[in-house]
Amino acid sequence: MASVLTACSGNAPTSADPATTTSPSSSTAPASSETKGEKVFRINIGSEPSTADPGLSDDTTSSMVVSTLFDGLTRKGTDEKIHNAVAEKIDISEDGLTYTFHLRDSKWSNGDPVTAQDFEYAWKRALDPKFASSYAYQLFHIKNAEAYNTGKATPEDVGVKAIDDKTLEVQLINPTPFFLELTAFSTYFPVNKKVAEANPNWAMEADTHVGNGPYTLAKWEHKNSITYLKNDHYWDKENVKVDRIEVAMIEDNNTALSMFENGELDWAGAPTISLPTDAIPALKDSGKMITKPTASTYYYGFNIEKPPFNNVKIRKAFSYAIDRQQIVENIMQTGQVPALGFLPPTMAVNPNGYFKDHDTALAKQLLEEGMKELGISKLPPIEVIFNTSDGHKKIAEAIQDQWKQTLGADVKISNLEFKVFLDTVDETNYQVSRRGWQGDFNDPVNFLDIFREKKGNNSTNWMSPKYNELLEQASKELDPAKRMQLFGQAEQILMDEMPVAPIYFYTDSWLQGENVKQGIYMDSLGNGDLKYVEMN
C-alpha cells in the first residue's frame, strides 16, 4: 500500500503498476503450471520489488512479497478476521495496555527456531532512526517507541520485551483496539537477528534470504522474475496448497493481459498492477472481470516547498480545477468514486466531502488571489511526475488538459521508472506527484497519521501542530464518537491547507484463470495475500 505508499504504503494502490512499451524477453514468462505435477501459480507483479525486508517494505509490490515470505504474530484470514499466527495464545490486560504473546513452535526457513527475541529485535530495528524505516510510525502505539525513533529514548526504554524464547510482552501508550490488526502488518513481522546482523543485504538475494512465512524465496532474477517455493518449515504448511509460485515482472500491462489470455499467466490485474484502461469495456462486457471497492485513495501530492505550491490558495485552485467525475467515468471505468476528502468511504467522517468537484469558478478566483500573494503575474511551468503506467499517464494527461483549460497552466507530465519515481518522491525533488494510499487497517488514524511528520510516507513537506494535536487527542479518546469528531477536525485542516489533492477512491479489478480455485486473497483494504492461493 501504499504506497512509498502501500498500506502498504505505501506504497499505495497501484503504486506498483508501472507499464512500458517494451516487450519482455522470453525468459520473463513464468514456467508452465504442469511442471513435474506440481501445483504452480503464475502471476505478474509489474515491477522489481524495492525490498524483501519487512522493516523496509513501503509499497504495494514489496508488501505482497514480504507477506508471502513472513508471518506475524497474527494474520488476516479469508474471512476478513484476524487470527493467531506465530502467536498461539494472546493475553490482554484489563486496561488494554499490556499484550502478552505466547509463541507456538515455529521455524525460520533455515531451520532456526522463531523466538520472541526475533520480534523484539525486528521492532526495535525498524524504530532505530539510523535504519530509517518509512513505516516506523506504525509502531508508535508502543510505549516509548516514538521517543526512541526521535532520539529521545534508548532501545531499552521501548515497551517490547522478550520475557523468554516463547513469550513477548508489549506495553502500549493508550488502548489500541486495532493493535492485533497491526501485528499482522509487515513492520511487525520478525527478523532473524543472526542473519540480518551477519549480512546487511540479506533480504535482497534469494541465496541469503531467510523468512518464516508460507513460502521461501527460491530464486530472484532482478528486474525479471521471482520463484517462491512452499516452505516446509512453515508452522501452517498444511494450509498452503500451492507448491510453487512463478512471478513475472512485466511492466507493460497490455503484454501481461495478452499473456493471461494466451494461458501463460493465471492472474492479471490487481493488487499489484492495473488492467489496461482501453481493455476495460470489453472485459466488463465479457463478465470475466472481478471488481471490488477498497479502502484506498488515489491523490496528487503537492510539494509545498516548491513554488507556486508554497501558497495554499494555489494548491486549492489546482485541486478544485480537477474534474474527478470525468476521470472515473471515462478513464478508470470500474466504479471508482470521486474523492472529495482524504478518508475512503469505509472510514469517512464526512461522507459528503470538503469541497465541490470541478469547481472552476472558485479555482480561478483562488489562483488569482494566490498569485497576488506571491507577487507573480504568470504561473511558472508545472511538472507532474508519475511511475510509468498506462492508467497514471491517462489521468495525468486529463488533469494536464483540465489545468490548462481552467487555470492556463503550462503543465509537463513525466513518467519515471518505479524505483526512480520512489527515490524522486522520497527526496521531495518534485512539484506534483502521483500518490496513493492503501489502508493497513480500517481506521482513520492509518490515513491521517501519514502527515504527522515531514518524513516517511509524507513527501509533501507539510505538517501542522494543530493537526498533530488533534491526532494526539484522538489517540487518548475512549469515546468512539468523540474520537471520530477529532479525526474529522484533523481532516478538515488537511483539506483546508491542501498539501494533497484527493482524486478518487479505488476499486480493485482482476482476471483469474479457470484453473484457479482460490486466487490471491484481497481484503477490503486492497491488501493481497498469496498464502491462500489454491489451484484446481
C-alpha positions in Angstrom: 0.0 0.0 0.0 0.6 2.2 -0.4 2.5 3.2 -1.1 6.5 4.6 -0.8 2.8 4.1 -0.2 1.2 0.8 0.3 -0.5 0.4 3.0 1.3 -0.7 2.3 2.3 2.4 2.0 2.6 2.6 0.6 3.1 2.5 -1.5 -0.1 2.7 -2.4 -2.6 1.1 -4.5 -1.2 0.6 -8.0 1.9 2.3 -6.8 3.4 -0.7 -8.5 1.5 -0.9 -11.7 4.2 0.6 -14.0 4.0 -0.1 -17.7 6.5 0.4 -20.5 6.1 0.0 -24.3 8.9 -2.6 -24.5 8.2 -6.3 -24.7 9.6 -8.6 -22.2 12.2 -11.2 -23.2 11.0 -14.8 -23.5 12.8 -15.6 -20.2 10.4 -13.3 -18.4 7.4 -15.6 -18.8 6.8 -17.9 -15.9 7.1 -21.6 -16.5 4.1 -23.9 -17.3 1.9 -24.9 -14.4 2.2 -28.5 -15.5 5.9 -28.8 -14.5 6.5 -32.2 -12.8 3.0 -32.4 -11.4 3.5 -29.5 -9.1 0.7 -27.1 -8.2 2.0 -23.9 -9.7 0.5 -20.4 -9.7 1.8 -17.8 -12.3 1.3 -14.1 -11.7 2.8 -10.7 -12.8 3.7 -8.0 -10.3 4.8 -5.4 -12.9 8.0 -4.1 -11.4 11.0 -5.0 -9.4 10.2 -5.1 -5.7 12.1 -2.5 -3.7 12.9 -4.9 -1.0 12.0 -8.3 0.7 12.8 -6.9 4.1 9.7 -6.3 6.3 11.4 -3.4 8.1 11.8 -1.5 4.8 8.8 -2.6 2.8 6.6 0.5 2.0 4.9 -0.1 -1.4 2.2 -2.5 -2.7 4.7 -4.7 -4.6 7.2 -5.3 -1.8 4.3 -5.6 0.8 2.9 -8.6 -1.0 6.4 -10.1 -1.4 7.1 -9.7 2.3 3.7 -11.2 3.3 4.5 -14.2 1.2 7.8 -14.7 2.9 7.0 -13.8 6.5 4.3 -14.4 9.2 3.5 -12.1 12.0 2.1 -12.8 15.5 -1.3 -12.6 13.8 -2.5 -12.8 10.2 -5.8 -11.9 8.4 -7.8 -14.8 7.1 -10.1 -15.0 4.1 -13.0 -14.3 6.5 -11.6 -10.8 7.0 -10.9 -11.6 10.6 -7.6 -11.5 12.5 -6.3 -15.0 13.5 -3.4 -16.1 15.7 -0.3 -16.9 13.6 3.1 -17.2 15.2 1.3 -16.3 18.5 -0.6 -19.4 19.7 -2.2 -17.5 22.6 -2.6 -13.8 23.4 -3.4 -12.3 26.8 -4.6 -8.7 27.0 -4.7 -6.8 30.3 -8.0 -5.3 31.6 -6.8 -1.8 30.9 -5.9 -2.7 27.3 -2.3 -1.6 27.7 -0.3 -4.8 28.0 -0.3 -7.6 25.5 1.4 -10.9 26.2 2.0 -13.1 23.2 2.7 -16.8 23.7 4.5 -18.1 20.7 3.9 -21.5 19.1 6.7 -23.8 18.0 7.7 -22.4 14.6 10.9 -22.2 12.5 12.7 -19.9 10.1 13.2 -21.2 6.6 16.8 -22.0 7.5 15.6 -24.3 10.4 16.3 -21.8 13.2 13.5 -21.6 15.8 11.4 -18.4 15.7 11.7 -16.7 19.1 10.2 -13.8 21.0 13.7 -12.2 20.7 13.3 -12.1 16.9 10.2 -10.0 17.2 11.8 -7.6 19.8 14.8 -7.2 17.6 12.8 -6.6 14.4 10.6 -3.9 16.0 13.4 -2.1 17.6 15.4 -2.3 14.4 12.5 -0.7 12.5 12.4 2.1 15.1 16.1 2.7 15.1 16.4 6.2 13.5 19.6 5.0 11.7 17.6 2.3 10.0 15.2 4.9 8.5 12.1 2.7 8.1 9.2 4.6 6.4 6.7 2.7 8.5 8.4 3.2 11.9 5.4 5.3 13.0 3.2 2.2 12.8 5.0 1.1 16.0 4.4 4.3 17.8 1.4 2.8 19.7 4.1 1.0 21.8 5.4 2.8 24.9 8.5 4.9 24.2 8.6 3.8 20.5 8.3 7.3 19.1 10.7 8.6 21.7 13.3 6.1 20.6 12.7 6.8 16.9 13.2 10.5 17.5 16.4 10.1 19.6 14.8 10.9 23.0 15.0 7.4 24.5 17.0 4.2 24.3 16.0 0.9 22.8 15.8 -0.5 26.3 13.0 2.0 27.1 10.8 0.7 24.3 7.8 -1.3 25.6 8.5 -4.6 23.9 10.4 -7.3 25.7 11.1 -11.0 25.2 10.4 -12.5 28.6 11.8 -15.8 27.3 12.1 -17.5 23.9 8.3 -18.1 23.7 6.9 -15.0 25.5 6.7 -11.5 24.2 5.4 -8.7 26.4 4.2 -5.4 24.8 3.2 -2.2 26.6 1.1 0.3 24.8 0.7 4.1 25.4 -3.1 4.0 25.0 -5.7 1.3 24.5 -5.5 0.5 20.8 -8.5 -1.5 19.6 -6.8 -2.4 16.2 -3.5 -3.5 17.7 -3.9 -7.1 16.7 -4.5 -5.9 13.1 -1.2 -4.1 13.3 0.6 -7.2 14.4 -0.4 -8.8 11.1 1.3 -5.9 9.2 4.8 -6.2 7.7 6.5 -3.7 10.1 5.6 -6.1 12.9 7.0 -9.2 11.3 10.0 -10.8 12.9 13.5 -10.7 11.5 16.2 -13.4 12.2 18.8 -11.3 14.1 21.7 -13.7 13.3 21.0 -13.5 9.6 20.4 -9.7 9.5 23.5 -8.8 11.5 25.7 -11.1 9.5 24.8 -9.5 6.2 23.1 -6.1 5.8 21.9 -7.1 2.3 20.4 -10.5 3.4 17.0 -9.6 2.1 18.0 -8.7 -1.5 19.1 -12.1 -2.8 17.4 -15.5 -2.8 20.6 -17.2 -1.6 20.7 -15.2 1.6 17.0 -14.5 2.4 15.5 -16.1 5.5 11.8 -15.8 6.3 9.2 -17.6 8.4 6.2 -17.4 6.0 4.2 -19.8 3.8 6.8 -19.6 1.0 10.6 -19.3 0.6 12.4 -17.1 -1.8 13.9 -19.8 -4.1 15.0 -17.5 -7.0 15.2 -13.8 -7.6 16.4 -12.7 -11.1 16.3 -8.9 -10.5 14.0 -7.0 -12.9 13.0 -10.3 -14.4 11.3 -12.9 -12.2 10.9 -14.4 -8.7 10.2 -18.0 -7.8 8.6 -18.9 -4.4 8.6 -22.5 -3.1 6.3 -23.8 -0.4 8.1 -23.5 3.0 8.4 -27.0 4.5 9.4 -25.3 7.9 6.2 -23.2 8.0 4.0 -23.9 11.0 0.8 -23.9 8.9 2.2 -25.6 5.8 -0.9 -28.0 5.7 -3.0 -25.0 4.6 -0.6 -23.9 1.9 -2.0 -25.5 -1.2 0.5 -24.5 -4.0 4.0 -25.9 -4.4 5.5 -23.1 -6.4 4.6 -19.5 -7.4 6.2 -18.1 -10.5 6.3 -14.3 -10.5 7.0 -12.2 -13.6 7.9 -8.5 -13.7 6.3 -7.4 -16.9 5.8 -3.6 -16.9 3.6 -3.4 -19.9 0.1 -4.3 -18.6 -1.1 -4.9 -22.2 1.5 -7.5 -22.6 0.6 -9.1 -19.3 -3.1 -9.2 -20.3 -2.1 -10.9 -23.6 -0.1 -13.5 -21.7 -3.1 -14.2 -19.4 -5.3 -14.6 -22.5 -2.7 -17.0 -24.0 -2.6 -19.1 -20.9 0.9 -18.0 -19.8 -0.4 -16.4 -16.6 -3.0 -17.5 -14.1 -3.9 -14.0 -12.9 -4.0 -10.5 -14.4 -4.7 -7.1 -12.7 -4.9 -6.1 -9.0 -3.4 -6.0 -6.5 0.0 -5.1 -7.9 -0.8 -3.8 -11.4 -3.8 -2.5 -13.3 -5.7 -3.9 -16.2 -5.2 -1.8 -19.4 -7.8 1.0 -19.4 -8.5 0.5 -23.1 -9.5 -3.1 -22.4 -11.8 -2.4 -19.5 -15.1 -2.0 -21.5 -14.6 -5.4 -23.3 -13.5 -7.1 -20.1 -16.6 -5.8 -18.3 -18.9 -6.9 -21.1 -17.3 -10.4 -21.0 -18.3 -10.9 -17.4 -14.8 -12.2 -16.6 -13.5 -9.2 -14.8 -13.9 -9.2 -11.0 -14.2 -5.8 -9.2 -14.4 -4.9 -5.6 -14.1 -1.5 -3.8 -11.1 -1.0 -1.5 -10.3 1.4 1.3 -7.7 3.3 -0.7 -7.2 6.8 -2.0 -5.6 7.9 -5.3 -4.3 11.5 -5.0 -1.8 14.1 -6.1 0.7 15.4 -3.6 1.9 19.0 -3.8 5.5 19.8 -2.6 4.7 22.8 -0.5 8.3 24.0 -0.6 8.3 24.2 -4.4 6.7 27.4 -5.9 3.9 28.0 -6.7 2.6 25.3 -4.4 4.1 27.1 -1.4 0.8 29.1 -1.5 -2.3 27.4 -0.1 -4.7 29.2 -2.4 -2.8 28.0 -5.4 -2.8 24.4 -4.1 -6.6 24.7 -3.6 -7.0 26.2 -7.1 -5.2 23.2 -8.7 -7.2 20.7 -6.7 -10.6 22.3 -7.3 -10.0 22.5 -11.0 -9.7 18.7 -11.4 -12.8 17.0 -12.9 -12.8 13.8 -10.9 -16.1 12.6 -12.3 -14.8 12.7 -15.8 -11.7 10.8 -14.7 -13.6 7.9 -13.1 -16.2 7.6 -15.8 -14.1 8.0 -18.9 -10.6 6.7 -17.8 -10.9 4.3 -14.9 -14.4 2.9 -15.7 -14.6 0.3 -12.9 -16.8 2.0 -10.3 -14.2 4.3 -8.7 -15.8 7.2 -6.6 -14.6 10.8 -6.9 -12.7 11.7 -3.7 -13.7 15.0 -2.1 -11.8 14.2 1.1 -8.9 12.0 2.0 -10.5 9.3 4.1 -12.1 6.5 2.0 -15.8 5.6 2.4 -15.2 2.7 4.9 -13.8 5.1 7.5 -15.1 8.5 6.3 -16.0 11.1 8.9 -17.6 13.5 6.4 -19.0 11.3 3.6 -20.1 14.4 1.6 -16.6 15.7 1.3 -15.0 19.1 1.9 -15.2 20.8 -1.5 -17.0 20.7 -4.8 -15.7 18.6 -7.7 -14.5 20.6 -10.7 -15.3 24.0 -9.0 -13.8 26.1 -11.8 -15.1 29.4 -10.7 -13.6 29.1 -7.2 -10.4 27.6 -8.7 -9.9 30.7 -10.9 -10.6 33.1 -8.0 -8.2 31.3 -5.7 -5.5 31.2 -8.3 -5.8 35.0 -8.9 -5.6 35.6 -5.1 -2.7 33.2 -4.6 -0.7 34.7 -7.4 -1.1 38.2 -5.9 0.1 36.9 -2.6 3.2 35.5 -4.3 3.7 38.7 -6.3 3.7 36.9 -9.6 1.7 37.7 -12.8 2.3 34.4 -14.5 2.4 30.8 -13.3 5.8 29.1 -13.6 5.9 25.8 -15.6 4.4 22.9 -13.6 5.6 19.3 -13.7 3.6 16.3 -12.6 5.6 13.0 -12.1 4.2 9.5 -12.0 5.5 6.0 -12.2 5.2 4.5 -15.7 1.7 3.2 -16.2 -1.0 3.5 -18.8 -3.6 4.5 -16.2 -1.4 7.1 -14.5 -0.5 8.5 -17.8 -4.1 8.9 -19.0 -5.1 10.5 -15.7 -2.1 12.9 -15.9 -3.0 13.8 -19.4 -6.6 14.6 -18.4 -5.5 16.7 -15.5 -2.9 18.4 -17.6 -5.7 19.5 -20.0 -8.0 20.5 -17.2 -5.4 22.7 -15.6 -4.6 24.3 -18.9 -8.3 25.0 -19.7 -9.2 26.3 -16.3 -6.0 27.8 -14.9 -4.0 28.5 -18.1 -1.2 26.4 -16.6 1.7 25.1 -18.6 1.9 21.5 -17.4 4.6 19.0 -18.2 3.9 15.3 -17.3 6.8 12.9 -16.7 6.7 9.2 -16.3 9.5 7.6 -14.3 10.6 4.0 -13.8 9.3 2.8 -10.5 12.5 2.9 -8.5 13.4 6.3 -9.8 10.0 7.6 -9.0 10.2 6.3 -5.4 13.6 7.9 -5.0 12.4 11.2 -6.5 9.4 11.3 -4.2 11.4 10.4 -1.1 13.9 13.2 -1.9 10.9 15.6 -2.4 12.5 16.6 -5.7 9.2 17.3 -7.5 6.3 19.9 -7.7 3.4 17.5 -8.1 3.5 13.7 -7.8 1.0 10.9 -8.3 0.4 9.2 -5.0 -1.9 6.6 -3.5 -2.6 5.2 0.0 -3.9 1.8 0.7 -5.2 1.2 4.2 -3.3 -1.2 6.5 -6.2 -1.3 8.9 -9.7 0.1 8.8 -9.3 3.2 11.0 -8.9 6.9 10.1 -5.6 7.1 12.0 -4.0 4.9 9.4 -4.6 7.6 6.8 -4.2 10.7 8.8 -1.0 9.7 10.6 0.8 9.9 7.3 1.1 13.7 7.7 2.3 13.9 11.3 5.9 14.4 10.2 7.9 15.6 7.3 9.3 12.2 6.6 8.5 8.6 5.8 5.3 8.4 3.6 4.6 12.1 3.9 6.6 13.6 1.0 4.7 16.9 0.8 6.9 18.8 3.3 3.6 19.8 5.1 2.8 19.4 8.7 0.6 21.2 11.2 1.0 21.5 15.0 -2.8 21.9 15.4 -3.4 18.8 13.2 -0.9 16.8 15.3 -2.6 18.0 18.5 -6.0 16.7 17.3 -4.5 13.3 16.4 -2.8 13.1 19.8 -6.2 13.9 21.5 -7.8 11.2 19.3 -5.2 8.6 20.4 -6.3 9.1 24.0 -10.0 9.4 23.5 -12.0 6.4 24.6 -15.4 7.6 23.4 -15.7 6.4 19.8 -18.0 9.3 18.7 -15.7 12.0 20.2 -12.7 10.2 18.6 -14.3 10.4 15.2 -15.1 14.1 15.7 -11.4 14.7 16.3 -10.5 12.9 13.2 -13.0 15.0 11.3 -11.4 18.2 12.6 -8.0 16.9 11.5 -9.2 16.0 8.1 -10.7 19.5 7.8 -7.3 21.0 8.4 -5.8 18.7 5.8 -8.3 19.8 3.2 -8.1 23.5 4.3 -4.4 23.5 3.7 -4.5 21.1 0.8 -1.0 19.5 0.6 -2.7 16.8 -1.3 -5.5 16.7 -3.9 -7.7 13.6 -3.5 -8.8 12.3 -6.9 -10.7 9.0 -6.4 -11.3 6.1 -4.1 -10.0 2.8 -5.6 -11.6 -0.3 -6.8 -9.5 -3.4 -7.5 -10.2 -5.3 -10.7 -8.6 -8.6 -11.9 -9.0 -11.7 -14.0 -8.3 -15.2 -12.8 -7.8 -18.4 -14.8 -10.3 -21.2 -14.8 -7.7 -23.4 -13.1 -7.6 -21.1 -10.1 -9.7 -22.5 -7.3 -8.8 -19.8 -4.7 -6.9 -16.8 -6.0 -4.9 -14.0 -4.4 -6.9 -13.1 -1.3 -7.6 -9.4 -1.4 -9.2 -7.9 1.7 -11.4 -4.8 1.9 -8.3 -2.7 2.2 -6.9 -4.0 -1.0 -4.0 -6.0 0.6 -3.1 -9.1 -1.4 -2.1 -12.4 0.3 -0.7 -15.3 -1.7 -0.9 -17.8 1.3 -4.4 -18.9 0.4 -4.0 -19.5 -3.3 -5.3 -22.9 -4.4 -5.3 -24.4 -7.9 -7.7 -27.0 -9.4 
